[in-house]
């Protein structure tokens, strides 16, 4: 009888150990599976990040290529772009729009002079604005001075036009006398190209 009890107890102990071991194995198996799933998700995430990084790197290379090309075509383009960005923020205009304005007005020629007596990058008409802004004629070809003057003039017309940029651009080129409607379209079209290239 005692032997039977001992055998029974031993069987129960073994059964308990077996069940406990199986539970332990199942738990461990679930933990391992959970870790595997987490690693798979991390792998997918890392793969997506690598793809995004490659895309960003390619965009940077294209941007750098364009910058070099522009620098070759327009020697002072880097400095012009830096000043345009800084000054545009000061006056509350989009820098791409101001770049477009310069492109149309002077083709990024720092020393451009028009037959109407307009000077520099933003084609400042000295005779029209010399008193209003107390212009220093010796600084008209200075990049920063010229851009700042151009933005002052644009802001003047923008405020006079009640915040209508099309009217402000029209008046920037035409004042209140002429009717060169194609000018605004040209600036807006150039602006769109600059805007797309910086998205």
Steps between C-alpha positions, in 0.01 A plus 500: 500500500777733591679416178187579300471835678862577427452409135184712484675797659795456265267487200323816623830677551621396157169604346520838678857548385405404147206743494714774656775439245248509213354826632854641530581390142175651367563828684855514371376415154248787516769742623736392221220542243420842641866597474514362146195707398653809661828438311307456175319831555831668583653352187213634287536841666876505446454397139254789449746739667782379272278557194409849626865575573601394148222717357608799712863444401402493134296820541799662671730394214255645246472821707880523522530441126246777430676733743833442324335553160338824619824618656675444169229690310447769765831549690341673801192277521589349841536844659192632321292203620621541860416871504166445325399241759602718796344819364181324385444378855546856628244645259257207513534381140569154361869476400412302185285793386783748551741271311246490217476880505879533477516240223243691293638846580873444451570132431713503818734758346627706792609782265194510273392845378180555304427768240246644747772564758443199725799348675621170640337170586157640580521779243461795735387813317726754667321812371162377624608386848813705585312740729242259637761255632800738516690272263878500497586482124845358576341189656244418231705202375563365850310171519353539849424872462329447163288206621399688813391801290306273263316342792422842647349605168303175466375534860396859427293389201371192685365718782359754251327213317334374819704179508432410135829353378404504130432873519817556701708315237328687219578834664855393583569473127252755366452754776161661437568592137547195277302186427747216457263220609733228374750592772294363790436172316872465432592556867229259622607235249866534606392492865317170442817345357708616797234380745485150346879468509510574876219268616 
